[in-house]
Amino acid sequence: MGKYVADFICHKQNLVIEVDGGQHSVTDKYDKQRTQWFESQGYTVLRFWNNEVLENTEGVLIAIANFLNDPLT
């Protein structure tokens, strides 16, 4: 989207989901700029760690569903 690549994007819900691994500590400044750009386009960015997605998939899905059901929380 734009000059950025998102891990997952849902245009209908204006939602970007990012899955961060160990490289996140190296790309922190870039990630912040990318998040700010997505937000300036009207998108909400939800971030999860790789291990969260792999070890607590249900919890991640619940967090996404909670956002979709009540995006103001």
C-alpha beads as a LAMMPS data file, in Angstrom:
LAMMPS data file: protein, C-alpha beads

73 atoms
72 bonds

1 atom types
1 bond types

-500.0 500.0 xlo xhi
-500.0 500.0 ylo yhi
-500.0 500.0 zlo zhi

Masses

1 110.0

Atoms # bond

1 1 1 0.000 0.000 0.000
2 1 1 1.666 3.164 -1.109
3 1 1 5.389 2.522 -0.851
4 1 1 4.897 0.109 2.051
5 1 1 4.169 -3.594 2.331
6 1 1 1.820 -4.807 5.050
7 1 1 1.742 -8.359 6.366
8 1 1 -2.054 -8.407 6.161
9 1 1 -4.493 -5.717 5.127
10 1 1 -8.281 -5.500 5.054
11 1 1 -9.394 -2.480 3.052
12 1 1 -13.040 -2.982 3.998
13 1 1 -12.242 -2.578 7.703
14 1 1 -9.302 -0.162 7.265
15 1 1 -7.161 -2.600 9.206
16 1 1 -3.497 -3.494 8.870
17 1 1 -2.107 -6.432 10.832
18 1 1 1.634 -6.621 11.323
19 1 1 3.464 -9.688 12.610
20 1 1 6.817 -8.749 14.107
21 1 1 9.810 -11.012 14.501
22 1 1 13.277 -10.520 15.905
23 1 1 14.173 -8.048 13.153
24 1 1 11.711 -5.578 14.686
25 1 1 14.371 -4.189 17.018
26 1 1 16.505 -3.327 13.978
27 1 1 13.644 -1.855 11.927
28 1 1 11.863 -0.029 14.761
29 1 1 12.234 3.467 13.236
30 1 1 11.055 2.243 9.818
31 1 1 8.131 0.381 11.415
32 1 1 7.052 3.554 13.254
33 1 1 7.160 5.575 10.027
34 1 1 5.166 2.889 8.214
35 1 1 2.579 2.740 11.016
36 1 1 2.224 6.531 10.971
37 1 1 1.702 6.461 7.209
38 1 1 -0.961 3.724 7.413
39 1 1 -2.720 5.670 10.173
40 1 1 -2.583 8.861 8.104
41 1 1 -4.462 6.932 5.408
42 1 1 -7.226 6.054 7.897
43 1 1 -6.028 2.556 8.824
44 1 1 -5.586 1.064 12.270
45 1 1 -2.460 -1.050 12.739
46 1 1 -2.574 -4.047 15.065
47 1 1 0.806 -5.587 15.895
48 1 1 1.533 -9.066 17.136
49 1 1 4.790 -10.900 17.776
50 1 1 5.588 -13.999 15.698
51 1 1 5.581 -16.181 18.799
52 1 1 2.133 -14.839 19.768
53 1 1 0.737 -15.861 16.402
54 1 1 2.371 -19.290 16.584
55 1 1 1.815 -20.066 20.265
56 1 1 -1.425 -18.207 20.990
57 1 1 -3.230 -18.130 17.665
58 1 1 -6.636 -18.181 19.323
59 1 1 -5.746 -15.196 21.491
60 1 1 -4.545 -13.243 18.449
61 1 1 -7.749 -14.074 16.578
62 1 1 -9.816 -12.986 19.579
63 1 1 -7.921 -9.676 19.724
64 1 1 -8.601 -9.084 16.026
65 1 1 -12.279 -10.042 16.417
66 1 1 -12.602 -7.727 19.443
67 1 1 -11.191 -4.855 17.405
68 1 1 -13.538 -5.583 14.501
69 1 1 -16.527 -5.718 16.843
70 1 1 -15.563 -2.585 18.774
71 1 1 -12.758 -0.620 17.081
72 1 1 -12.776 2.132 19.698
73 1 1 -11.365 -0.089 22.438

Bonds

1 1 1 2
2 1 2 3
3 1 3 4
4 1 4 5
5 1 5 6
6 1 6 7
7 1 7 8
8 1 8 9
9 1 9 10
10 1 10 11
11 1 11 12
12 1 12 13
13 1 13 14
14 1 14 15
15 1 15 16
16 1 16 17
17 1 17 18
18 1 18 19
19 1 19 20
20 1 20 21
21 1 21 22
22 1 22 23
23 1 23 24
24 1 24 25
25 1 25 26
26 1 26 27
27 1 27 28
28 1 28 29
29 1 29 30
30 1 30 31
31 1 31 32
32 1 32 33
33 1 33 34
34 1 34 35
35 1 35 36
36 1 36 37
37 1 37 38
38 1 38 39
39 1 39 40
40 1 40 41
41 1 41 42
42 1 42 43
43 1 43 44
44 1 44 45
45 1 45 46
46 1 46 47
47 1 47 48
48 1 48 49
49 1 49 50
50 1 50 51
51 1 51 52
52 1 52 53
53 1 53 54
54 1 54 55
55 1 55 56
56 1 56 57
57 1 57 58
58 1 58 59
59 1 59 60
60 1 60 61
61 1 61 62
62 1 62 63
63 1 63 64
64 1 64 65
65 1 65 66
66 1 66 67
67 1 67 68
68 1 68 69
69 1 69 70
70 1 70 71
71 1 71 72
72 1 72 73
